[in-house]
């Protein structure tokens, strides 16, 4: 397969890009900063400088020829304000989805966040609340589209070593999950037609990843 990853220099995305490349897939990585291109090449990922806060969806679609699936793993990141939560975590996801529809790419995986299924608590930090609002709106936008979408909501992310063991379901309790395990689940979901139209939560847990997918996807 040929897969495009938005936010390809992010920590989850780099794990995913390496995993895809190692199993023989072709990977196109969208990045904003051209200084990150060498890192992607070292991972076996073809870099494409495309600022999703500025590029036009039709122009981006022109770079997606031959792409079979898209993964939106971009985020404004820590230290960014509420405005960029919207322009990256919401609007950039919608722009990539627009480009996929224009280019005929139907498969779309979105990395979202726990906390989007319910309204924000009244005491939420304003910037974190803006982040959840943006993720919630991005999910709603994706659900409205004629794409073969899957939404994955990880728990609290860590940079610990991968465990290969998770809890995956439509709803799980809040807990931590390694970024490497999130990437491994994304890689597995790309091959699972039964995950289309599913919204799944993910934390580390008691079940090996292949068995966790079998249990939740039937």
N, C-alpha and C positions, 0 to 999 in steps of 0.2 A: 504493500500500500504506500501511498504518498500522503503524508499528514502535514498540515500546517499548524504551528503552535504560536499563538499570540502571547506576548510576554515571555519570549523564549529564553531570556537570560535570567528569569526568576528561578528560585531554588527548586520548586516543584518541577518547573518546565525543564530545567537542565537534567534532572534525574530522568524525566520522561524522554527527552530527546536522546539521551545516551541509550536508554533501554530500547527505544524503537530502532535506532541505528544498529545496535548490537544484534538485533534479531533480523536485520536485513531490510527494514523499511527505509524509504526515502523521506527525509524530514526537512521541511522548510520552516525556518525560525524567524518570526517577525520581531525586530528589535527597534528601539528608538535611538539608541546610542551606537554609532558606528564603531566605537572603541570596543564593543562587546563581540564583534564579529569573529575575532580570532578564537575566543573561548568556544564559540559555537562550532567553528570548524574543527577544533580539537575534539569536540564531542561527536563528530560525524554528522553535524547538522549544517545545512546550507543556510547562511544568514541572508536576510533581506531587511534592509533598513526601511521601515515603514512606520511613521509616527501615527498611531491610531487616533490621536487627538487632532490631527491635521489632514490626513490623507482622505481623498474622496473614495467612497465605496466602489464606484465603477473602476477607478484606477487600480484599487487593490484587487478587484476581481480579475483584472488582466494578468495578475501575477499568480493566479490560482489554477491555471490550466493543468489538468492532470491530477489535481488534488482529490483524494477520496474522502478525507475527513478533516475536521477542524477541531482544535482544542483551544478554548479561551482560558488561559491561565494568567492573564495580565492583572495587575492591580496597581493602584497609586502608591501603595507601600507606606511604611511608617514614616511619620514626619510630614506627610502631605495633609493639606487642609480639606475642609468639607467640599470645596468646589471641585478639586481633582478627584475626590471619591466619585462624584457624578460623571465627570468627563472621561474617566478611565474605567471604573468598575461597572458603570451602566452604559454610557454612550459608546465606548469602544467595543463592548460586547455586541451591541446592536449594530454597529458599523461592520464588524466582522460577519455577523449573520446576514446583513444586507449583501455584502460582497459574495458570501457563499451562495446565496440565492441567485445572484446575478451570474455566477460562474457555474451553477448547477451542482454545487457540493452539498449533499443532503445531510451527511452525518456530522453532528455538532455536539461536542462535550463541553459543558460549562462548569468551571470550578467556582463554586459559590461559597457560602458560609453558613454555619449553624446560626440560628437566631432569626432567620428570615421567615419562618413559618408563622410567627406571631408578631403582633405589634411591638415596637420597642418599649421597654419599661420606662416609667416616667423619670427615673433617675439616671438614665443612660448618659454617658459622656457625649457631648454634642457631635464631636468628630466621629466617634465610633457609631453613633446613631446615624450619621450621614452615610457612613460606610454600609451599614445594614440596609438603609433605605435604597442605596444604589444597587446593592446585590439583589434586593427584593424586586426592584423595578426591572433589573436585567433578566431575572427569572421570568417575570410576567411577560416581558417582551418575547423571550424565547418560546415560551409556551404557546404564544399566539401564532407562531410561524409554521409553515408546512415543511418543517425540517425533521429529520430523525434525531431528535435531541435527547440528551441525558444530562441531568443536573446532579452534581456531586457536591455535598456540603461536608467538608472536613471539620473535625473538632480543632482544639488548640494545637497549633503546628509546632513541631520541634525539629531540631536538626540532629537528633539522635540517630544511631545506626538503624537501618531497616530491620524489622522483626519478621515480616511476612505473615503476621497474625493480626487479625482485625475483627471488629464488629461492624457489620454493614447491614443496614435496613432502612426502611422509610423513616424510622425514628429511632434514635439511640440516645442514651444518656450522654451528657457532656463529659468529655475526657480528652486526653491528648492523642495525637497521631503523628508519626514521623512524616516529614515531607517525602521521604523516599517511599514509604508505604502508600501514600496518596498517589504518587506517580505510578507505582506498580498496579494499583487498582484502576487508574485511568487507562493504562496500557491494556489491561485485561478487558475493560468495558468496551474498548474499541472493537473487539472481536465478538461482542455479545449482542446479537439482534434483539434478544429479549429485554435488553436494558433500554430500548427506545421508548421514550415517553415516561421514563421513571425518574423520580426524585429520591436520591439516596443520601443518607448520612453515614459518616465514616469516622471511627476512632480505632485505636489499637484495642485488641481484644483476644478472645480465646480460640479463634478459628483461622486456619490457614486460608490465604486469600482465594485460591481456587474453590475451596469448599464453601467459603462465605458467599461467593458469587452463585454457586449452584443452589444454595439454600434460599437466597433472596430472589433469584430469577426463575427458580423452578426448572 
